[in-house]
Amino acid sequence: MLRLWMVALLLLAGITAGCGDDDKNISFNSSKEIVLYSELDNKFTEDLLQEFNKEHKGKVTARAIYEIKQGEADPDVVLAEQRTLNGLWLQGRLQAVPVAAGKSLPAKLRHKDNLWYGIFYDPAVLLVNQQFARTVGQSRLHSWQDLENIENLRIAMENLSDSNSTQNFLGAFADAKGETTSLNYLWNINRFVEKYAKFPFTPVRITAVGDADVAITRQSYVFKYLESKFPAYVVFPKEGTPVNLYGTGVFKNCNKVEYASDLVEWLLTDEKVQAVSQADATGYMFFFPSGGEAPDMDKLWLNQSYLTQREQEALTNRWLGRVRFSK
């Protein structure tokens, strides 16, 4: 009987010693998991996290959600457009997380109190039908101003009141040029827009088939088509262009800040992020491009003044009244 008790005690001691060992012997569990809320394409997000989890195997794992339901606790990290990040900041739902790489970002690409950091951007571009360009000459299509000076031009673009992306375009344009100047410009080219599109890919499609001469669109909408014999090409306006800025931050209720910071730092600096973006043909541009030059910040127009829903709706309503329905 005594021998049986001795065996039991030895087994118990071995189990206890195993549980008290270093973290290197502990497999993934809920305490080593962080949850990312993403507004980006599901495939791109999942591909990013697959690479992150490979590199951090044994330390932390990340999984994504694509909706925060009302009444549920916030996740740990957010990856979203600037408008969402600013909304979370105004609601007091983000916490300051100093990240070394964040200090290298220009001031307008990060929150002043380290609540969020910009990672990449999606620029507004001009998609020009190649046959039309051969007719009028490519040298006449390099800027926003050029769109005002070609008679009988046919422009395809989304209705600017339909989505966060289009409203952000309007806000960024107004920030860069001034509200009055920007609305006057949009009114001036309004005569060339036969019908404002409801869906983001409609301007791309009708420009490609020749039913429009130029589309005002996003690089992310056309990037995947440009490697084939696409009958249109992209122009980045020489004076600059509105951009959708995407960034990351950590939710205030996150109690795994060390692991969340690992993900934030990785998104900001790791070359695998850009490699995945390229492989998925997202068209996103990075502020610290691998093997390339950083962008000219003066040519990246950000929406920095119309951050609240009330401010954005007021600007959108002024566009609707002075431009959209002014014909």
HUNOR-V132339 format. One record per pair of residues at least 4 apart in sequence whose ideal C-beta (glycine too) atoms are under 7 Angstrom apart, sorted by the first residue. I is the first residue (numbers start at 1). GAP is how many residues later the second one is. D is the distance in Angstrom with one decimal. If there is no record, write none. Layout:
I & GAP & D
I & GAP & D
This chain:
1 & 4 & 6.8
2 & 4 & 6.5
3 & 4 & 6.6
4 & 4 & 6.5
5 & 4 & 6.3
6 & 4 & 6.4
7 & 4 & 6.4
8 & 4 & 6.3
9 & 4 & 6.3
10 & 4 & 6.6
11 & 4 & 6.6
12 & 4 & 6.3
13 & 4 & 6.3
14 & 4 & 6.5
15 & 4 & 6.6
16 & 4 & 6.4
17 & 4 & 7.0
21 & 4 & 4.5
24 & 34 & 6.7
28 & 4 & 5.2
28 & 5 & 6.7
28 & 33 & 5.1
32 & 28 & 5.4
32 & 29 & 6.5
33 & 28 & 5.4
33 & 30 & 6.7
34 & 26 & 6.2
34 & 28 & 5.0
34 & 42 & 4.3
34 & 43 & 6.1
34 & 222 & 5.6
34 & 225 & 5.0
34 & 226 & 5.5
34 & 229 & 6.2
35 & 28 & 6.0
35 & 30 & 6.0
35 & 40 & 3.8
35 & 41 & 5.2
36 & 13 & 6.8
36 & 26 & 5.5
36 & 28 & 4.9
36 & 39 & 6.5
36 & 40 & 7.0
36 & 41 & 4.7
36 & 43 & 5.9
36 & 227 & 6.8
37 & 28 & 5.6
37 & 31 & 5.7
37 & 38 & 4.8
37 & 41 & 4.9
38 & 7 & 4.2
38 & 26 & 5.1
38 & 28 & 6.0
38 & 41 & 4.6
39 & 40 & 6.9
39 & 41 & 4.1
39 & 42 & 6.0
39 & 45 & 6.1
40 & 4 & 5.3
40 & 5 & 5.1
40 & 39 & 6.1
41 & 4 & 6.6
42 & 4 & 6.1
42 & 24 & 6.4
43 & 4 & 6.1
43 & 237 & 6.4
44 & 4 & 6.4
44 & 236 & 5.0
44 & 238 & 5.8
45 & 4 & 6.5
45 & 19 & 4.9
46 & 4 & 6.3
46 & 18 & 6.5
47 & 4 & 6.9
47 & 229 & 4.9
47 & 233 & 6.1
48 & 4 & 6.4
48 & 225 & 6.4
48 & 228 & 5.4
49 & 4 & 6.0
49 & 13 & 5.0
49 & 14 & 6.7
49 & 15 & 5.8
50 & 4 & 6.6
51 & 4 & 6.6
51 & 221 & 4.6
51 & 225 & 6.0
52 & 4 & 6.0
52 & 10 & 5.7
52 & 211 & 6.4
52 & 214 & 5.6
53 & 4 & 6.5
53 & 8 & 5.1
53 & 9 & 6.3
56 & 4 & 5.2
56 & 206 & 6.5
60 & 199 & 4.2
60 & 202 & 6.1
62 & 201 & 5.7
65 & 10 & 6.0
68 & 4 & 6.5
68 & 6 & 6.5
73 & 180 & 6.3
74 & 19 & 6.1
74 & 177 & 4.2
74 & 179 & 5.4
75 & 176 & 6.3
76 & 174 & 6.7
76 & 175 & 6.0
76 & 178 & 4.2
76 & 180 & 6.0
76 & 184 & 4.9
77 & 171 & 6.3
77 & 173 & 5.7
77 & 183 & 5.1
77 & 186 & 5.4
77 & 187 & 6.7
78 & 7 & 6.9
78 & 10 & 6.5
78 & 170 & 6.4
78 & 171 & 5.4
78 & 173 & 6.6
79 & 169 & 5.0
79 & 188 & 6.9
80 & 4 & 3.9
80 & 5 & 5.8
80 & 166 & 6.8
81 & 83 & 6.6
81 & 163 & 5.6
81 & 164 & 6.9
81 & 165 & 5.6
82 & 4 & 6.1
82 & 163 & 4.2
82 & 165 & 6.4
83 & 4 & 6.4
83 & 81 & 5.8
83 & 85 & 5.9
84 & 4 & 6.4
85 & 4 & 6.4
85 & 31 & 4.3
85 & 162 & 5.6
85 & 164 & 5.9
86 & 4 & 6.3
86 & 221 & 4.7
87 & 4 & 6.4
88 & 5 & 4.5
88 & 6 & 5.1
89 & 5 & 5.4
89 & 22 & 6.4
89 & 26 & 5.2
89 & 27 & 6.9
90 & 218 & 6.9
92 & 160 & 6.8
93 & 158 & 6.0
93 & 159 & 5.4
94 & 21 & 4.4
94 & 22 & 6.4
94 & 155 & 4.8
94 & 156 & 6.6
94 & 157 & 6.4
94 & 158 & 5.9
95 & 155 & 5.6
95 & 157 & 4.5
95 & 159 & 6.9
96 & 17 & 5.4
96 & 18 & 4.5
96 & 19 & 5.8
97 & 17 & 6.1
97 & 153 & 4.6
97 & 160 & 6.4
97 & 163 & 7.0
97 & 164 & 5.4
97 & 167 & 6.3
98 & 16 & 5.2
99 & 18 & 6.4
99 & 162 & 6.4
99 & 165 & 5.5
99 & 166 & 5.3
99 & 169 & 6.5
101 & 164 & 6.3
101 & 167 & 4.5
101 & 168 & 4.7
102 & 8 & 5.6
102 & 12 & 6.4
102 & 15 & 4.5
102 & 166 & 6.7
105 & 4 & 4.4
105 & 5 & 4.6
105 & 12 & 6.2
105 & 13 & 6.2
105 & 182 & 6.5
106 & 191 & 5.3
108 & 194 & 5.9
108 & 196 & 6.6
109 & 9 & 3.7
109 & 136 & 6.9
109 & 178 & 6.2
110 & 6 & 6.8
110 & 7 & 4.7
110 & 8 & 6.0
111 & 4 & 4.0
111 & 5 & 4.8
115 & 134 & 5.6
116 & 131 & 4.9
116 & 132 & 6.6
116 & 133 & 3.6
117 & 130 & 5.3
117 & 131 & 6.0
117 & 147 & 6.8
117 & 151 & 6.0
118 & 127 & 5.1
118 & 129 & 4.3
118 & 169 & 6.4
119 & 127 & 5.8
119 & 128 & 5.4
119 & 129 & 6.1
119 & 148 & 5.5
119 & 149 & 6.0
120 & 126 & 5.6
120 & 164 & 4.3
120 & 165 & 6.0
120 & 166 & 4.8
120 & 167 & 6.9
121 & 122 & 4.2
121 & 123 & 6.3
121 & 124 & 5.1
121 & 125 & 6.7
121 & 163 & 6.9
121 & 164 & 5.4
121 & 179 & 6.5
122 & 96 & 5.4
122 & 97 & 6.0
122 & 98 & 4.7
122 & 121 & 6.4
122 & 122 & 4.4
122 & 161 & 6.7
122 & 162 & 5.8
123 & 96 & 5.2
123 & 113 & 6.4
123 & 118 & 5.0
123 & 120 & 4.8
123 & 162 & 6.4
124 & 45 & 5.6
124 & 92 & 6.6
124 & 94 & 6.1
124 & 117 & 4.8
124 & 118 & 4.7
124 & 119 & 7.0
125 & 92 & 6.4
125 & 93 & 7.0
125 & 94 & 5.0
125 & 109 & 4.9
125 & 110 & 6.4
125 & 111 & 5.8
125 & 116 & 6.8
126 & 15 & 6.8
126 & 88 & 5.6
126 & 90 & 6.4
126 & 109 & 4.2
126 & 111 & 6.4
127 & 77 & 6.2
127 & 80 & 5.3
127 & 87 & 6.8
127 & 88 & 4.1
127 & 90 & 5.4
127 & 95 & 5.6
127 & 105 & 5.1
127 & 107 & 5.9
128 & 4 & 6.7
128 & 5 & 5.1
128 & 13 & 5.4
128 & 86 & 5.4
128 & 104 & 6.0
128 & 105 & 5.8
128 & 107 & 5.8
129 & 4 & 6.7
129 & 78 & 5.3
129 & 81 & 5.8
129 & 84 & 5.4
129 & 102 & 6.6
129 & 103 & 5.1
130 & 4 & 6.5
130 & 101 & 5.2
130 & 102 & 5.9
130 & 103 & 6.3
131 & 4 & 6.6
131 & 79 & 6.3
132 & 4 & 6.4
132 & 81 & 4.2
133 & 5 & 4.9
133 & 8 & 6.3
136 & 4 & 5.3
136 & 14 & 6.2
140 & 6 & 5.8
140 & 10 & 6.4
141 & 5 & 5.4
141 & 94 & 5.9
142 & 4 & 6.0
142 & 93 & 6.4
142 & 96 & 5.1
143 & 94 & 5.0
143 & 95 & 5.0
143 & 96 & 5.5
144 & 93 & 5.1
144 & 95 & 6.4
145 & 4 & 6.9
146 & 4 & 6.7
147 & 6 & 6.6
147 & 8 & 6.7
147 & 42 & 5.2
147 & 67 & 6.7
148 & 40 & 5.3
148 & 41 & 6.1
153 & 39 & 4.6
153 & 60 & 5.6
153 & 61 & 6.6
154 & 38 & 6.3
154 & 40 & 6.6
154 & 58 & 4.7
154 & 59 & 4.6
155 & 34 & 6.1
155 & 37 & 4.3
155 & 38 & 5.0
155 & 57 & 6.5
155 & 59 & 5.4
155 & 61 & 6.6
156 & 41 & 6.4
156 & 47 & 3.7
156 & 50 & 5.2
156 & 51 & 5.4
156 & 56 & 3.7
156 & 59 & 4.4
157 & 36 & 6.2
157 & 39 & 6.5
157 & 40 & 6.7
157 & 46 & 5.5
157 & 58 & 6.6
157 & 59 & 4.1
158 & 4 & 6.1
158 & 8 & 5.0
158 & 38 & 6.5
158 & 39 & 5.0
158 & 42 & 5.9
158 & 45 & 6.5
159 & 7 & 6.8
159 & 37 & 3.9
159 & 38 & 6.7
159 & 39 & 6.4
160 & 6 & 4.5
160 & 7 & 6.6
160 & 9 & 6.5
160 & 10 & 4.9
160 & 156 & 6.9
160 & 159 & 5.7
161 & 6 & 6.9
161 & 155 & 4.8
161 & 159 & 5.9
162 & 4 & 5.5
162 & 36 & 6.6
163 & 4 & 6.8
164 & 4 & 6.0
165 & 4 & 6.7
165 & 53 & 6.9
165 & 79 & 5.9
166 & 4 & 6.8
167 & 4 & 6.4
167 & 145 & 5.3
167 & 149 & 5.6
168 & 4 & 6.1
168 & 76 & 5.7
168 & 135 & 5.0
169 & 4 & 6.3
169 & 73 & 4.7
170 & 4 & 6.4
170 & 145 & 6.1
170 & 146 & 6.5
170 & 149 & 5.8
171 & 4 & 6.3
171 & 132 & 3.4
171 & 134 & 6.9
171 & 135 & 3.8
171 & 141 & 6.2
171 & 144 & 6.1
172 & 4 & 6.3
172 & 70 & 3.4
172 & 71 & 6.7
172 & 129 & 4.4
172 & 130 & 5.7
172 & 131 & 4.3
173 & 4 & 6.1
173 & 9 & 4.5
173 & 69 & 5.3
173 & 128 & 6.7
174 & 4 & 6.9
174 & 5 & 4.4
174 & 8 & 4.6
174 & 132 & 7.0
174 & 141 & 6.2
175 & 126 & 6.4
175 & 127 & 6.7
175 & 128 & 5.8
175 & 129 & 5.5
175 & 130 & 5.2
176 & 64 & 6.5
176 & 125 & 3.9
177 & 4 & 4.4
177 & 5 & 4.4
177 & 8 & 6.9
178 & 4 & 6.4
179 & 4 & 6.2
180 & 4 & 6.2
181 & 4 & 6.3
182 & 4 & 6.4
183 & 4 & 6.2
183 & 135 & 6.5
183 & 136 & 6.4
183 & 139 & 5.3
183 & 140 & 6.1
184 & 4 & 6.4
185 & 4 & 6.8
186 & 4 & 6.3
186 & 133 & 6.7
186 & 137 & 4.8
187 & 135 & 6.2
187 & 136 & 4.7
187 & 139 & 6.2
189 & 4 & 7.0
190 & 133 & 5.3
190 & 136 & 6.7
190 & 137 & 6.9
196 & 128 & 7.0
197 & 5 & 3.7
197 & 6 & 5.2
198 & 4 & 6.9
200 & 21 & 5.6
201 & 4 & 5.9
201 & 20 & 6.1
202 & 4 & 6.3
203 & 4 & 6.1
203 & 9 & 6.8
203 & 12 & 3.8
203 & 13 & 6.9
203 & 14 & 5.2
204 & 4 & 6.3
204 & 11 & 5.9
204 & 13 & 5.7
204 & 17 & 5.5
204 & 18 & 5.5
205 & 4 & 6.6
206 & 5 & 4.1
206 & 6 & 4.8
207 & 5 & 4.6
207 & 7 & 6.7
207 & 8 & 4.1
207 & 25 & 5.4
208 & 22 & 6.6
208 & 23 & 5.5
208 & 24 & 5.2
217 & 4 & 5.1
217 & 5 & 6.2
219 & 4 & 5.6
219 & 15 & 6.7
219 & 64 & 4.3
220 & 62 & 5.9
220 & 63 & 4.1
220 & 64 & 6.5
222 & 4 & 6.3
222 & 12 & 6.2
223 & 58 & 5.6
223 & 59 & 6.9
223 & 60 & 2.9
224 & 57 & 4.0
225 & 5 & 4.7
226 & 4 & 5.6
226 & 8 & 6.7
236 & 5 & 6.4
237 & 4 & 4.9
240 & 58 & 6.6
240 & 59 & 3.6
240 & 60 & 6.7
240 & 61 & 5.5
241 & 58 & 7.0
241 & 60 & 6.2
242 & 59 & 4.7
243 & 57 & 5.0
243 & 58 & 6.4
243 & 59 & 6.4
245 & 57 & 5.9
248 & 16 & 5.2
248 & 19 & 5.2
250 & 4 & 5.2
250 & 7 & 6.5
250 & 10 & 4.6
250 & 14 & 6.5
254 & 6 & 5.2
256 & 4 & 5.7
257 & 4 & 5.9
258 & 4 & 6.9
260 & 4 & 6.4
261 & 4 & 6.0
262 & 4 & 6.2
263 & 4 & 6.3
264 & 4 & 6.5
265 & 4 & 6.0
266 & 4 & 4.7
267 & 6 & 5.9
271 & 4 & 6.1
271 & 19 & 5.0
272 & 4 & 6.2
273 & 4 & 6.5
274 & 4 & 6.3
274 & 12 & 5.4
274 & 15 & 7.0
274 & 16 & 5.3
275 & 4 & 6.3
276 & 4 & 6.1
277 & 5 & 4.7
277 & 7 & 5.2
285 & 10 & 6.7
287 & 7 & 6.2
287 & 8 & 6.8
288 & 6 & 6.5
295 & 4 & 7.0
295 & 5 & 6.0
306 & 5 & 4.5
306 & 6 & 4.7
306 & 9 & 5.2
307 & 4 & 6.3
308 & 4 & 6.9
309 & 4 & 6.0
310 & 4 & 6.4
311 & 4 & 6.7
312 & 4 & 6.2
313 & 4 & 6.2
314 & 4 & 6.7
315 & 4 & 6.6
316 & 4 & 6.4
317 & 4 & 6.3
318 & 4 & 5.8
319 & 4 & 5.1
319 & 5 & 6.1
320 & 4 & 4.7
320 & 5 & 6.1
321 & 4 & 6.7
322 & 4 & 5.9
